Amino acid sequence: MNKKLNLLDSIMLIMGSMIGSGIFIVSAGMLSELGTPTMLILAWVVTAILTIFAALSYGELAALMPKAGGQYVYLKEAYSPLFGFLYGWTLFTIIQTGTIAAVAVGFAKFTGVIFPVFSEKNILFSWIITNSYTLNISAAQLLGIVLITLLTIFNFGKVKHAALLQNVFTIAKIASLLFIIFAGLYFILNNQNPSTISTSLTPSTPIHLNIGIFAAALVGSIFSADAWNNITFTAGEIENPKRNLPLSLLIGTGSVLFLYVLINFIYINALSISEIQHAEQSRVGTLLLQKVFGDNGAIIMAVLIMVSTFGCVNGIILSGSRVYKVMADEGLFFKQASELNKHQSPQKSLIYQGIWASILVLSGSYGDLLDYVVFAVLIFYILTVGAVFVLRKKLPNADRPYQVIAYPILPAVYIIMAIIICVSLLIFKTAFAFSGLCLVLLGVPIYYILKRKKWSK
């Protein structure tokens, strides 16, 4: 693949993939679980720390092995080809495609605010599957599939064109977040005594909060901050990857997470606890702008989220397809997915990804997709950060242009905290976490079937 992505492109791809609709929705459910604004802010701060720790660890791996496929390659080299395949398998079945589906559904939900014909309540088709289950297909789901299809086709072109579109929409998304922050701050300063503005992370009453419940509540914030690692998938197309990959990871993730914490600070000062917890369809961002701009606030917010989710879906579609291309090169994915078209784009890989993501759009709600994705994501984040330790032992003399700071403390802290979250999810959100674990393990027999087929040729 041609190296066409510079440092700015890489930063924009990270930020654009991270910023979707989650930041405007998930705080309602998180506050309902956590109970206090202080704990909500703390949850976002913990998410920020975790994500930056992971990004710094990935930076070392990215500089060590700046190859297309990113995380798939790191796991394969650190452990074995099986671990690389399990990641690629899970990425395709739920992590990447599930995220594409969830964000596309988010785009459609907010389009329905402006154009009610696309509302989730507008059911187009219904099929009775069993006596207790009916499959309903709404106009919102159909619009989500149309969005995935259009952006998949657009990415058939040159990667630089896809990156340009990503840059434009990412800049628009950053501007949108800043607009919401300043609008909320204006409202707070004009409707509240400055001395009453909450800035402390120390609650006024003792915290009696189970650590497991707190960790389980992080699902929303982790999902909203996810997809930062997608830049590693495109390493084969980045200029000077040994420098630009770790640098873009630090700048991109740090910038988005700072904005996320700041916007939640605005939420808790502009809105009451009850208002956040009971926001219609969890649309906290919409409620905030309605406070500032009246009835027009809902329209303004819908437009901003449509811009945000459109760019997010584009970035995730672009990056994920590169992993399946590498897997296909090694005989571990559909053979046709290894082909590049005349624009050096993995067109067949994009098509397979788009088809499965569209099926997932029909399979569940935004919240269901979110819960399935986060547990699977964390399993491989733990393994990948652990790869820093493994490769330090396996390749002690390898050239490492960048080394993770505070090694081994920083990656070890991440692994411990992420394991606590995974265990909490198994306890408090058992159905989704266990399903995610089973999905990962299902890849084991599939890997050996594919290997046997490859050896028999």
C-alpha positions in Angstrom: 0.0 0.0 0.0 1.1 3.6 -0.7 2.2 5.8 2.2 -0.2 8.7 1.8 -1.2 9.5 5.4 0.8 12.3 7.2 0.8 13.2 10.9 -2.3 15.4 10.6 -4.2 12.7 8.7 -3.3 10.2 11.5 -4.4 12.6 14.3 -7.7 13.4 12.5 -8.3 9.6 11.9 -7.9 8.9 15.6 -10.1 11.8 16.7 -12.7 11.3 14.0 -13.0 7.6 14.8 -13.3 8.3 18.6 -15.9 11.1 18.4 -19.3 9.6 17.5 -22.7 9.9 19.3 -21.7 8.3 22.6 -20.6 11.4 24.3 -24.0 12.9 23.8 -26.0 9.9 25.1 -24.1 7.6 27.5 -23.9 10.0 30.5 -27.6 9.5 31.3 -27.2 5.8 31.8 -23.9 6.2 33.6 -25.3 8.7 36.1 -28.3 6.4 36.7 -25.9 3.6 37.7 -23.4 5.8 39.6 -25.8 8.0 41.4 -23.8 11.2 41.8 -22.3 13.8 39.4 -18.9 13.4 41.2 -18.8 9.7 40.3 -19.8 10.5 36.8 -16.9 12.9 36.3 -14.6 10.4 38.1 -15.7 7.6 35.7 -14.8 9.8 32.7 -11.4 10.7 34.3 -10.7 7.0 34.9 -11.6 6.2 31.3 -9.3 9.0 30.1 -6.4 7.7 32.2 -7.0 4.1 31.1 -7.2 5.1 27.4 -4.0 7.2 27.5 -2.1 4.5 29.3 -3.2 2.0 26.6 -2.4 4.5 23.8 1.1 5.1 25.2 1.7 1.3 25.3 0.4 0.9 21.8 2.8 3.6 20.7 5.8 1.4 21.5 4.3 -1.5 19.6 3.4 0.7 16.6 6.9 2.1 16.4 8.4 -1.4 16.8 6.2 -2.9 14.1 4.8 -0.2 11.8 2.9 -2.7 9.6 -0.6 -2.7 8.1 -2.9 -4.7 10.4 -1.7 -3.0 13.6 -3.1 -4.8 16.6 -3.5 -8.0 14.7 0.2 -8.1 13.9 1.2 -7.2 17.5 -0.8 -10.1 19.0 0.5 -12.5 16.3 4.1 -11.6 16.9 3.9 -11.5 20.7 1.9 -14.7 21.4 1.1 -16.8 18.3 -0.9 -16.6 15.0 -3.9 -18.0 16.9 -4.1 -14.8 19.1 -3.8 -12.6 16.0 -6.6 -14.5 14.3 -8.9 -14.4 17.4 -8.5 -10.6 17.4 -9.2 -10.4 13.7 -12.1 -12.8 14.0 -13.7 -10.8 16.9 -12.9 -7.5 15.2 -14.9 -8.6 12.2 -17.8 -10.3 14.0 -18.5 -7.7 16.6 -15.8 -5.1 17.6 -15.4 -3.1 14.3 -18.6 -4.0 12.6 -20.6 -3.7 15.8 -19.2 -0.2 16.4 -20.0 0.7 12.8 -23.5 -0.5 13.3 -24.0 1.2 16.6 -22.7 4.6 15.4 -24.8 4.3 12.1 -27.9 3.7 14.3 -26.9 6.8 16.3 -26.7 8.8 13.0 -30.2 7.5 12.0 -31.7 8.2 15.5 -30.8 11.9 15.3 -31.7 12.2 11.7 -35.2 11.2 12.9 -35.3 14.4 15.1 -35.2 16.5 11.9 -37.0 14.2 9.6 -39.5 12.1 11.6 -40.0 9.7 8.7 -36.6 8.2 9.9 -37.7 7.7 13.4 -37.1 4.4 15.2 -40.9 4.3 15.8 -41.5 4.2 12.1 -41.6 0.4 11.6 -41.3 -0.6 7.9 -41.4 -4.4 8.2 -42.3 -6.9 10.8 -41.6 -10.7 10.8 -42.8 -13.0 13.5 -39.8 -15.3 14.2 -41.3 -17.1 17.2 -44.3 -16.7 19.4 -42.2 -14.5 21.8 -40.0 -12.7 19.2 -40.8 -10.4 16.3 -38.2 -8.9 14.1 -39.0 -5.3 13.4 -37.1 -3.2 10.8 -37.5 0.5 11.3 -36.8 3.4 9.0 -33.8 4.4 11.3 -32.2 0.9 10.8 -32.7 1.2 7.0 -31.0 4.7 7.0 -28.1 3.3 9.0 -27.6 0.6 6.4 -27.7 3.2 3.6 -25.1 5.2 5.4 -22.8 2.2 5.8 -23.3 1.3 2.1 -22.5 4.8 0.8 -19.4 5.2 2.9 -18.2 1.7 2.1 -18.4 2.6 -1.6 -16.7 5.9 -1.1 -13.7 4.1 0.5 -13.2 2.1 -2.7 -11.3 5.2 -3.9 -7.9 6.5 -2.9 -7.1 6.5 0.8 -6.0 10.1 0.6 -9.5 11.1 -0.6 -11.0 9.1 2.3 -8.6 10.8 4.7 -9.5 14.2 3.3 -13.2 13.6 4.0 -12.2 12.4 7.5 -10.2 15.5 8.1 -13.1 17.8 7.1 -15.6 16.0 9.3 -13.2 15.7 12.2 -12.6 19.4 12.2 -16.3 19.9 12.1 -16.8 17.5 15.0 -14.2 19.2 17.1 -15.9 22.6 16.4 -19.2 21.0 17.4 -17.9 19.9 20.7 -16.4 23.3 21.4 -19.6 24.9 20.4 -21.6 22.8 22.9 -19.0 23.4 25.6 -19.1 27.2 25.2 -22.9 27.3 24.8 -23.2 25.3 28.0 -20.7 27.5 29.8 -22.5 30.6 28.7 -25.8 29.2 30.0 -24.2 28.2 33.3 -22.6 31.6 33.9 -25.8 33.5 33.1 -28.1 31.3 35.2 -26.0 30.2 38.1 -24.0 31.9 40.8 -20.3 31.1 39.9 -19.6 30.1 43.4 -22.0 27.2 43.1 -20.3 25.7 40.0 -19.1 22.2 40.8 -15.3 21.7 40.2 -14.5 19.3 43.0 -14.0 15.5 42.5 -14.6 15.0 46.2 -18.2 14.2 47.1 -20.0 16.1 49.9 -21.2 12.8 51.3 -19.3 9.5 51.9 -19.1 7.2 48.9 -20.7 3.9 49.4 -20.3 2.6 45.9 -19.4 -1.0 45.0 -16.2 -1.0 42.9 -17.8 -3.6 40.6 -20.8 -1.4 39.9 -18.5 1.6 39.2 -16.4 -0.6 36.8 -19.5 -1.9 35.0 -20.8 1.7 34.6 -17.6 2.5 32.6 -19.0 0.6 29.6 -20.6 3.8 28.2 -17.5 6.0 28.6 -15.1 3.3 27.3 -17.3 2.8 24.2 -17.4 6.5 23.6 -13.6 6.7 23.8 -13.0 3.6 21.7 -11.6 3.2 18.2 -8.5 5.2 18.9 -6.4 2.1 18.1 -7.8 2.0 14.5 -4.9 4.1 13.4 -2.6 1.1 13.9 -4.5 -0.8 11.2 -3.4 1.7 8.6 0.3 1.7 9.6 1.3 0.5 6.1 -0.1 3.7 4.6 1.4 6.2 7.1 4.4 8.4 6.3 7.3 7.9 8.8 5.2 5.5 11.0 7.9 5.1 13.6 7.5 8.7 14.5 3.9 9.6 13.4 2.1 6.6 14.9 3.0 7.0 18.6 2.8 10.8 18.3 -0.6 10.8 16.7 -1.9 8.3 19.4 -0.9 10.6 22.2 -2.1 13.8 20.6 -5.4 12.3 19.2 -6.5 10.4 22.3 -5.4 13.1 24.8 -7.3 15.9 22.9 -10.6 13.9 22.6 -10.6 12.7 26.2 -10.0 16.3 27.5 -13.0 17.5 25.6 -15.1 14.5 26.9 -14.3 15.3 30.5 -15.0 19.0 29.9 -18.4 18.4 28.3 -19.5 16.2 31.2 -18.5 19.0 33.5 -20.9 21.2 31.5 -23.7 18.6 31.8 -23.6 18.4 35.5 -23.5 22.1 36.0 -26.1 23.1 33.5 -28.6 20.2 34.2 -29.9 18.6 37.4 -29.2 15.0 38.3 -32.8 14.1 37.5 -32.8 15.8 34.1 -29.6 14.0 33.1 -30.9 10.6 34.3 -34.3 11.0 32.7 -33.3 12.7 29.5 -35.6 11.5 26.6 -34.0 8.6 24.9 -30.8 9.4 27.0 -30.1 12.5 24.7 -28.3 14.6 27.3 -26.6 16.7 24.7 -29.9 17.6 23.2 -31.4 18.5 26.5 -28.5 20.8 27.2 -28.9 22.7 23.9 -32.7 22.9 24.5 -31.9 24.7 27.8 -29.7 27.2 25.9 -31.6 27.6 22.6 -35.1 26.5 23.4 -36.9 24.3 20.9 -34.3 25.0 18.3 -31.7 23.2 20.5 -33.0 19.8 19.5 -32.5 20.6 15.8 -29.0 22.1 16.4 -27.9 19.0 18.4 -29.3 16.6 15.8 -27.3 18.3 13.0 -24.1 18.3 15.1 -24.5 14.6 15.9 -25.2 13.7 12.3 -21.9 15.4 11.3 -20.1 13.6 14.2 -21.5 10.1 13.5 -21.0 10.5 9.7 -17.3 11.1 10.1 -17.0 8.5 12.8 -18.5 5.7 10.6 -16.2 6.8 7.7 -13.0 6.5 9.8 -14.0 3.1 11.3 -14.9 1.7 7.8 -11.6 2.9 6.4 -9.4 1.4 9.0 -11.0 -1.9 9.8 -10.9 -3.2 6.2 -7.0 -3.1 6.3 -6.9 -5.8 9.0 -9.1 -8.3 7.0 -6.8 -7.6 4.0 -3.8 -8.7 6.0 -5.6 -11.8 7.4 -6.6 -12.7 3.8 -3.0 -12.5 2.7 -2.2 -15.2 5.3 -5.1 -17.4 4.3 -7.2 -16.6 7.4 -10.0 -14.7 5.8 -12.0 -14.7 2.5 -9.3 -15.0 -0.2 -10.8 -12.2 -2.3 -10.3 -9.7 0.6 -6.6 -9.6 -0.1 -7.1 -8.0 -3.4 -6.5 -4.3 -4.0 -8.3 -2.3 -6.6 -6.7 0.2 -9.0 -6.7 2.8 -6.2 -4.8 0.5 -3.9 -7.9 0.1 -1.7 -9.0 -3.3 -0.3 -12.4 -3.2 -2.0 -13.5 -6.7 -1.4 -12.5 -6.4 2.3 -14.6 -3.3 2.5 -17.6 -5.1 1.0 -17.5 -8.0 3.4 -17.2 -5.6 6.4 -20.1 -3.5 5.1 -22.4 -6.5 4.6 -21.9 -7.8 8.1 -22.1 -4.4 9.8 -25.5 -3.9 8.0 -26.7 -7.2 9.3 -25.7 -6.1 12.9 -27.8 -2.9 12.4 -30.8 -5.2 12.2 -29.8 -7.3 15.1 -30.1 -5.1 18.2 -30.4 -1.6 19.8 -27.6 0.9 20.3 -27.3 -0.2 24.0 -27.1 -3.9 23.2 -24.4 -3.4 20.6 -22.4 -1.2 23.0 -22.4 -3.9 25.8 -21.4 -6.7 23.4 -18.5 -4.6 21.9 -16.9 -3.3 25.1 -16.2 -6.6 26.8 -14.6 -8.1 23.7 -12.6 -4.9 23.1 -11.1 -5.0 26.7 -10.0 -8.6 26.4 -7.8 -7.7 23.4 -6.6 -4.4 24.9 -5.3 -6.3 27.9 -3.5 -8.8 25.7 -2.1 -6.1 23.5 -0.7 -4.0 26.3 0.6 -7.3 27.8 2.5 -7.7 24.4 4.8 -4.8 25.5 6.2 -7.1 28.2 6.3 -10.2 26.0 8.1 -8.5 23.1 10.6 -6.8 25.5 11.6 -10.4 26.4 11.4 -11.9 23.0 13.1 -9.0 21.1 15.3 -7.3 23.7 17.6 -5.8 21.0 15.0 -4.7 18.5 15.0 -1.0 17.5 12.4 0.8 19.6 12.2 4.4 18.4 9.6 5.1 21.1 9.4 3.3 24.5 6.4 3.6 26.8 7.1 5.9 29.7 7.2 4.6 33.3 7.6 1.0 32.1 6.7 -1.4 33.6 4.3 0.5 36.0 2.1 2.2 33.4 1.2 -0.8 31.3 0.9 -3.0 34.4 -1.6 -0.5 36.0 -3.7 -0.5 32.8 -3.8 -4.3 32.7 -4.9 -4.6 36.4 -7.6 -1.9 36.0 -8.9 -3.4 32.7 -9.1 -6.9 34.3 -11.2 -5.5 37.2 -13.6 -4.0 34.6 -13.9 -7.3 32.7 -14.6 -9.2 35.9 -17.2 -6.6 36.9 -18.9 -6.9 33.5 -19.1 -10.7 33.9 -20.8 -10.2 37.3 -23.1 -7.2 36.6 -23.7 -7.6 32.8 -23.3 -11.3 32.6 -25.4 -12.0 29.5 -23.6 -9.6 27.2 -20.1 -10.2 28.7 -20.5 -14.0 28.5 -21.8 -13.8 25.0 -18.8 -11.7 24.0 -16.4 -14.2 25.6 -18.1 -17.1 23.8 -17.8 -15.3 20.5 -14.0 -14.9 21.0 -13.6 -18.5 21.9 -15.6 -19.6 18.9 -12.7 -18.4 16.8 -10.4 -21.1 18.1 -12.0 -24.1 16.2 -12.5 -21.8 13.2 -8.8 -21.0 13.2 -7.8 -24.6 13.2 -10.3 -25.4 10.4 -8.8 -22.7 8.3 -5.2 -23.8 9.0 -6.0 -27.4 8.1 -7.6 -26.2 4.9 -4.5 -24.1 4.2 -2.1 -27.0 4.9 -4.0 -29.4 2.7 -3.5 -27.3 -0.4 
